[in-house]
Amino acid sequence: MTTLVLFILIFLLIGCGFLFANMMVGKLVRPNKPSVAKGEIYECGEEAIGSAWVQFDLRFYVVALLFVIFDVEMAFFFPWAVVFGTSNRLQNENLTTEARLELVRTLEPMATTAPDPAVAHRVAWFAFAELAVFFAILLIGFAYLWKRGDLDWVRSTAAQEKFPLHPNDQPVARLSV
């Protein structure tokens, strides 16, 4: 067993121990006085109106999920920008060996040598091409969601008929009222 695995196991055991200890102390210390008022629905200090088992509008879920998906994807731009910017700075042929090595150590702290400007130029172009492919995939996903109507707050039923849930599903005729 490597030392890294051993450290991870020790960390997990200590973390679980702290969690278990706090749960037990809380169970022993807190008062146990159940009442009818504690069992009622509570929402931001307002009295509950109706049942808690109402249907939740799916539009809220879809919009929140789409936001999370695209927001998380944007988090990948920061490491890319660091690599791309460092590669562009390493292309400068006027840098000394020490300055070049210091730039490389921003990406790899244990580095002992720095690449020459030609290698840095190739890395910068590779990073640019990689981002272009990544961004194209995001745009294709965005265009698909837009075309499907998931970005519209009020969805039309015509958009749902164009994209059935299953290839064998047939659109259902709607009755006019």
VOLUMTOR-375532 format. One record per residue: z negated, x negated, y negated of N, C-alpha, C, CB in turn. Coordinates in steps of 0.05 Angstrom, whole numbers, padded with zeros to 5 digits, always signed. Glycine has a CB too. Example, Ala and Ser with C-alpha at 12.3 -4.5 7.8 and 13.67 -1.06 7.14 Angstrom:
# residues 2
-00156-00264+00114-00156-00246+00090-00156-00264+00066-00181-00226+00089 -00142-00257+00045-00143-00273+00021-00157-00258-00001-00114-00282+00012 
//
This chain:
# residues 177
+00000-00017+00023+00000+00000+00000+00000-00018-00025-00025+00019+00000 +00018-00013-00043+00019-00029-00067-00003-00022-00086+00046-00025-00081 -00008-00040-00104-00030-00035-00123-00024-00012-00142-00036-00061-00140 +00001-00008-00148+00008+00015-00165+00001+00042-00152+00038+00014-00172 +00008+00044-00126+00001+00069-00112-00029+00072-00110+00014+00069-00083 -00043+00050-00106-00072+00051-00105-00084+00060-00132-00084+00023-00097 -00073+00049-00154-00083+00058-00180-00077+00087-00185-00070+00040-00202 -00054+00097-00177-00047+00125-00181-00066+00143-00165-00018+00130-00173 -00072+00135-00140-00090+00151-00124-00118+00151-00136-00091+00140-00095 -00127+00128-00145-00154+00127-00158-00154+00144-00182-00161+00098-00165 -00133+00143-00199-00131+00159-00223-00132+00189-00216-00106+00153-00238 -00117+00197-00195-00117+00225-00187-00144+00234-00176-00096+00230-00166 -00157+00217-00161-00184+00224-00150-00204+00227-00173-00193+00203-00130 -00204+00209-00192-00223+00210-00214-00217+00235-00231-00221+00185-00232 -00191+00241-00236-00184+00265-00251-00192+00290-00237-00154+00265-00256 -00188+00292-00211-00197+00316-00196-00227+00318-00196-00186+00315-00167 -00241+00295-00195-00270+00295-00195-00280+00306-00222-00280+00267-00191 -00268+00297-00244-00277+00307-00270-00271+00337-00272-00262+00292-00293 -00249+00346-00262-00243+00375-00263-00263+00391-00247-00214+00379-00253 -00268+00382-00222-00287+00396-00205-00315+00396-00217-00288+00383-00178 -00324+00373-00228-00350+00371-00241-00353+00391-00264-00356+00343-00250 -00333+00392-00281-00334+00410-00304-00334+00439-00295-00311+00405-00323 -00319+00446-00275-00318+00473-00265-00346+00481-00254-00296+00477-00243 -00358+00463-00239-00384+00469-00228-00406+00471-00249-00392+00447-00208 -00405+00453-00269-00425+00455-00291-00421+00481-00306-00422+00431-00310 -00396+00489-00311-00391+00514-00325-00401+00538-00309-00361+00517-00330 -00397+00537-00283-00406+00560-00266-00437+00562-00266-00396+00556-00237 -00451+00539-00266-00480+00539-00266-00492+00546-00293-00490+00512-00257 -00479+00539-00315-00491+00542-00341-00484+00569-00354-00481+00520-00359 -00460+00579-00351-00452+00603-00365-00466+00628-00354-00422+00607-00365 -00472+00647-00371-00485+00672-00361-00464+00689-00347-00498+00687-00385 -00473+00704-00328-00456+00723-00313-00465+00751-00319-00456+00717-00282 -00454+00763-00340-00461+00790-00348-00436+00807-00351-00478+00790-00375 -00425+00817-00329-00401+00833-00332-00407+00860-00345-00388+00838-00304 -00387+00870-00360-00390+00897-00372-00362+00910-00374-00403+00894-00401 -00362+00935-00381-00337+00950-00384-00321+00939-00407-00343+00980-00388 -00334+00931-00429-00320+00921-00453-00305+00895-00447-00339+00917-00476 -00317+00878-00429-00304+00853-00423-00280+00857-00405-00324+00835-00409 -00278+00879-00391-00255+00884-00374-00232+00898-00388-00264+00901-00351 -00235+00905-00414-00214+00919-00428-00193+00899-00437-00225+00934-00452 -00169+00910-00443-00147+00894-00454-00153+00886-00482-00120+00909-00452 -00149+00861-00489-00154+00851-00515-00129+00836-00525-00179+00832-00516 -00119+00844-00548-00095+00832-00559-00099+00826-00588-00069+00849-00554 -00106+00802-00595-00108+00793-00623-00126+00811-00640-00080+00792-00636 -00147+00821-00629-00166+00837-00644-00158+00865-00649-00170+00824-00671 -00135+00873-00638-00125+00901-00641-00132+00917-00617-00095+00901-00647 -00136+00943-00621-00140+00961-00599-00114+00963-00583-00149+00989-00609 -00117+00964-00557-00093+00966-00540-00082+00995-00541-00100+00959-00510 -00056+00997-00543-00042+01023-00544-00026+01025-00519-00025+01026-00570 -00032+01044-00502-00017+01048-00478-00025+01030-00456+00013+01045-00484 -00008+01029-00435-00014+01013-00412-00005+00985-00415-00001+01026-00387 -00017+00966-00401-00009+00938-00402+00015+00934-00384-00031+00920-00394 +00023+00953-00368+00045+00950-00349+00070+00962-00359+00037+00963-00322 +00077+00956-00385+00102+00965-00396+00124+00945-00389+00100+00969-00427 +00149+00954-00390+00171+00936-00385+00175+00918-00409+00197+00952-00380 +00177+00892-00403+00181+00872-00424+00211+00869-00428+00168+00845-00415 +00219+00868-00454+00247+00866-00460+00257+00838-00452+00252+00871-00490 +00277+00837-00435+00288+00812-00424+00300+00794-00446+00308+00818-00403 +00308+00805-00468+00321+00789-00489+00302+00768-00499+00330+00807-00512 +00276+00774-00501+00256+00754-00510+00256+00730-00491+00228+00766-00513 +00255+00736-00466+00254+00715-00445+00280+00698-00446+00251+00728-00418 +00303+00711-00448+00328+00696-00447+00330+00678-00471+00352+00716-00447 +00324+00688-00495+00326+00671-00519+00306+00648-00518+00321+00689-00544 +00282+00653-00509+00262+00632-00507+00270+00611-00486+00235+00643-00499 +00281+00620-00464+00290+00601-00444+00313+00584-00454+00298+00616-00418 +00332+00596-00467+00355+00581-00479+00345+00561-00499+00375+00600-00491 +00326+00569-00516+00315+00550-00535+00302+00526-00521+00294+00564-00553 +00286+00531-00501+00273+00510-00487+00294+00491-00473+00254+00521-00465 +00314+00503-00461+00335+00486-00448+00348+00468-00468+00356+00504-00434 +00358+00479-00490+00372+00462-00510+00353+00444-00525+00387+00479-00529 +00328+00452-00529+00309+00435-00542+00302+00411-00525+00284+00450-00550 +00298+00415-00500+00292+00392-00481+00315+00373-00479+00284+00403-00453 +00339+00384-00479+00363+00367-00478+00364+00349-00503+00388+00383-00475 +00356+00359-00526+00357+00343-00550+00337+00320-00549+00351+00360-00574 +00316+00322-00532+00297+00300-00529+00310+00275-00517+00274+00309-00512 +00332+00278-00503+00346+00255-00491+00361+00239-00512+00365+00265-00470 +00365+00250-00536+00379+00235-00557+00363+00211-00568+00387+00253-00579 +00337+00213-00568+00321+00191-00579+00324+00165-00563+00292+00199-00580 +00320+00165-00537+00324+00139-00523+00352+00129-00525+00316+00143-00493 +00371+00147-00525+00399+00139-00529+00402+00125-00555+00418+00163-00526 +00391+00136-00577+00394+00125-00603+00382+00097-00605+00381+00143-00624 +00359+00093-00591+00346+00066-00590+00365+00046-00577+00319+00067-00576 +00376+00053-00554+00394+00034-00540+00419+00029-00556+00401+00045-00512 +00431+00050-00567+00455+00047-00583+00450+00030-00608+00466+00074-00590 +00429+00035-00622+00423+00020-00646+00417-00009-00641+00399+00033-00661 +00402-00014-00620+00396-00042-00612+00421-00056-00604+00375-00043-00590 +00438-00043-00589+00463-00056-00581+00481-00062-00604+00478-00038-00561 +00482-00044-00624+00498-00050-00648+00486-00073-00664+00499-00025-00665 +00460-00075-00666+00448-00098-00680+00452-00124-00665+00418-00093-00684 +00453-00123-00638+00457-00147-00623+00486-00158-00626+00451-00142-00594 +00504-00141-00635+00532-00150-00639+00535-00170-00662+00550-00126-00643 +00516-00171-00680+00517-00189-00703+00516-00218-00693+00493-00183-00722 +00537-00233-00698+00539-00260-00688+00522-00279-00705+00567-00270-00688 +00512-00271-00728+00496-00288-00746+00467-00288-00738+00498-00279-00774 +00459-00272-00718+00431-00272-00709+00424-00298-00694+00425-00248-00691 +00400-00307-00699+00390-00330-00684+00383-00322-00656+00366-00344-00698 +00379-00341-00638+00372-00335-00610+00345-00321-00609+00371-00361-00594 +00326-00330-00626+00300-00318-00627+00301-00288-00636+00280-00334-00645 +00317-00284-00657+00319-00256-00667+00333-00238-00647+00335-00256-00694 +00353-00249-00633+00367-00234-00612+00348-00227-00589+00392-00250-00602 +00332-00247-00581+00313-00242-00560+00292-00222-00568+00299-00269-00552 +00283-00222-00593+00264-00203-00603+00275-00174-00603+00255-00210-00632 +00301-00172-00609+00314-00145-00608+00315-00135-00579+00342-00146-00620 +00322-00153-00560+00324-00146-00532+00296-00137-00522+00335-00169-00515 +00276-00150-00532+00248-00143-00523+00239-00116-00533+00229-00165-00532 +00253-00104-00552+00246-00077-00559+00254-00057-00537+00260-00069-00586 +00274-00065-00521+00283-00049-00499+00269-00057-00473+00313-00050-00495 +00267-00083-00469+00255-00094-00444+00235-00115-00452+00277-00106-00425 +00209-00109-00453+00188-00128-00462+00187-00154-00447+00162-00114-00462 +00195-00154-00422+00193-00178-00405+00218-00195-00405+00185-00171-00377 +00238-00188-00422+00263-00202-00422+00259-00231-00431+00283-00188-00442 +00275-00249-00418+00273-00278-00424+00299-00288-00437+00267-00294-00399 +00321-00273-00434+00346-00281-00446+00358-00257-00460+00365-00292-00425 +00376-00263-00480+00389-00242-00495+00419-00243-00488+00384-00246-00526 +00432-00220-00487+00461-00220-00482+00477-00230-00506+00470-00192-00474 +00501-00240-00500+00518-00248-00522+00530-00224-00536+00541-00267-00512 +00541-00227-00560+00552-00204-00575+00573-00187-00560+00563-00213-00601 +00589-00200-00543+00610-00185-00528+00597-00166-00509+00629-00205-00513 +00576-00174-00495+00562-00156-00476+00549-00133-00492+00541-00171-00460 +00537-00139-00514+00524-00119-00531+00545-00099-00541+00509-00131-00555 +00569-00109-00547+00591-00091-00556+00599-00072-00533+00616-00108-00565 +00601-00082-00509+00608-00065-00486+00586-00044-00481+00613-00082-00461 +00561-00053-00483+00538-00034-00478+00539-00012-00500+00511-00049-00479 +00544-00019-00525+00545+00001-00546+00568+00021-00541+00550-00013-00573 +00591+00012-00532+00613+00030-00527+00607+00048-00502+00639+00015-00522 +00594+00036-00482+00586+00052-00459+00566+00074-00467+00574+00034-00437 +00546+00066-00484+00527+00086-00493+00540+00108-00509+00505+00072-00510 +00560+00101-00525+00574+00121-00541+00590+00140-00523+00593+00108-00561 +00603+00129-00503+00618+00145-00484+00600+00163-00468+00635+00128-00465 +00577+00152-00460+00557+00168-00445+00547+00192-00462+00534+00150-00437 +00542+00187-00487+00532+00209-00504+00555+00229-00508+00523+00198-00531 +00579+00220-00511+00601+00239-00514+00604+00258-00490+00628+00224-00518 +00601+00247-00466+00602+00263-00442+00578+00283-00441+00602+00246-00416 +00554+00273-00447+00530+00289-00448+00533+00312-00468+00505+00272-00454 +00543+00306-00492+00546+00326-00512+00567+00346-00505+00552+00313-00539 +00589+00337-00492+00610+00355-00483+00599+00375-00462+00633+00339-00470 +00582+00366-00444+00570+00384-00424+00552+00404-00438+00553+00368-00404 +00537+00396-00458+00520+00414-00474+00538+00435-00488+00503+00399-00494 +00560+00426-00500+00577+00445-00514+00591+00465-00495+00599+00430-00529 +00598+00456-00471+00609+00474-00451+00589+00495-00443+00619+00458-00426 +00564+00486-00439+00543+00506-00433+00538+00525-00456+00517+00491-00426 +00538+00515-00480+00534+00532-00504+00557+00552-00506+00532+00514-00529 +00582+00543-00502+00605+00561-00504+00604+00582-00482+00631+00545-00502 +00595+00575-00458+00592+00594-00437+00572+00616-00444+00584+00580-00410 +00549+00607-00454+00528+00626-00462+00537+00644-00485+00502+00612-00470 +00552+00632-00503+00562+00648-00526+00582+00669-00516+00575+00630-00547 +00601+00660-00499+00621+00678-00488+00609+00700-00471+00642+00662-00471 +00588+00693-00457+00575+00713-00439+00558+00733-00455+00557+00698-00420 +00551+00725-00480+00536+00744-00497+00506+00739-00497+00541+00772-00490 +00497+00717-00485+00468+00713-00483+00456+00705-00510+00462+00691-00463 +00472+00697-00529+00462+00689-00555+00461+00712-00575+00479+00667-00567 +00473+00735-00567+00472+00759-00584+00446+00773-00579+00496+00778-00578 +00433+00781-00601+00407+00795-00597+00412+00822-00585+00392+00797-00624 +00432+00837-00594+00439+00862-00583+00463+00858-00566+00443+00884-00605 +00460+00858-00540+00482+00853-00521+00498+00878-00516+00472+00841-00495 +00524+00875-00515+00540+00898-00508+00543+00900-00478+00568+00897-00522 +00548+00924-00468+00552+00926-00439+00579+00917-00431+00548+00955-00431 +00598+00914-00450+00625+00904-00444+00623+00875-00435+00644+00907-00468 +00606+00860-00448+00603+00831-00440+00592+00829-00412+00585+00816-00460 +00575+00848-00404+00563+00847-00377+00584+00854-00356+00539+00865-00375 +00603+00870-00362+00624+00878-00343+00643+00855-00338+00639+00902-00353 +00647+00837-00357+00665+00815-00353+00653+00794-00334+00671+00801-00380 +00627+00793-00333+00614+00773-00315+00595+00788-00296+00598+00753-00332 +00606+00798-00274+00588+00812-00255+00569+00792-00242+00605+00826-00233 +00547+00803-00231+00526+00787-00219+00536+00773-00194+00502+00803-00213 +00553+00786-00179+00563+00774-00154+00593+00779-00154+00549+00788-00129 +00609+00760-00142+00638+00764-00142+00647+00790-00129+00651+00741-00128 +00632+00801-00111+00640+00826-00097+00631+00851-00112+00628+00827-00069 +00615+00847-00133+00605+00870-00149+00628+00881-00166+00582+00862-00167 +00629+00908-00167+00649+00921-00183+00636+00933-00208+00664+00943-00167 +00649+00932-00231+00637+00944-00255+00632+00974-00250+00655+00940-00279 +00610+00984-00260+00603+01012-00257+00613+01027-00281+00572+01015-00254 +00626+01050-00275+00636+01066-00297+00613+01079-00312+00656+01088-00287 +00613+01078-00338+00592+01090-00354+00600+01118-00363+00586+01072-00379 +00580+01135-00365+00584+01162-00375+00581+01162-00405+00565+01183-00361 +00599+01175-00419+00596+01178-00448+00578+01201-00454+00624+01182-00462 +00561+01197-00474+00542+01218-00481+00550+01230-00508+00514+01208-00482 
//
